[in-house]
Amino acid sequence: MKYSYNKLWKMLIDKNMTKTQMRIKAGISTNILAKMGKNEPIAMDSLAKIADALQCGLDDIVEIQKDGE
């Protein structure tokens, strides 16, 4: 499966927020942010924290595609 956090990065630009500011607001670690930067999967709990901090849905943050799509 392929993970993409491009929607999240675009949302941060629209909100004029840095990745570090989002990380602190959501209460996630730098390791989680690094995984997201590499488009690696992260725990649902972390995704929920980010969605709550940014007041959006999970589908506004991550896009998941099966291999071959």
N, C-alpha and C positions, 0 to 999 in steps of 0.2 A: 504494500500500500504506500501511496505517496501522500505526504502531508505538506500543506502550504499555509503559511501564516501571512501571506501577502495582504489579505483583507485587513488584518490587524495593523500591519505597518502603514497602510494607506489611511486607516482610521486615526492613527496617532498623528499623522501629518495634518489631517483635517482638523484635529483637536488641538494642534500646535503643542503636542506633548512628546517628550523624549521617551525612549525605551526605558531609561533609568527612572524617570518620573513614574511611568506606568508600573514598573517593577515594584517600586516602593509603595505606591498606592494600593496595588493588588496584594502586596505581602508575599511575593514569590522570590526565590533565590536567583542569584546570578547564574547558577548552573542551569536552571530552567530556561532562563532567557537565552543562554548560549545554545541550548538544544533547539529552541525555536528558531534561532538564527541559522541553524543548519537544517531546518525543516525536518527535525526528528520528532517522534511522538512524545507527548508529555502526559502526565496524569490528568484524569478528568477533574480532580479536585483543583488543580492549578488552573485549568481552563475556566472552571466555575468562578474562581477568585478574580480572574481577569475580567470575565464577563460582568460580574457584580460591580467591580471597580469602575468599569467603563459604561455601565448601565446599557448593556446590549446582550444579544443572544449568542450562543455558541457558534451558530452558523455565520455570524458577523466576524468571527475571529479565525476560525480554521476551516480549511477545505481539505477533504479527504477523497482521494481517488484510488480506485483499484489499479493495480499494475496492468498496463495494456490499454487504459482508457486515454 
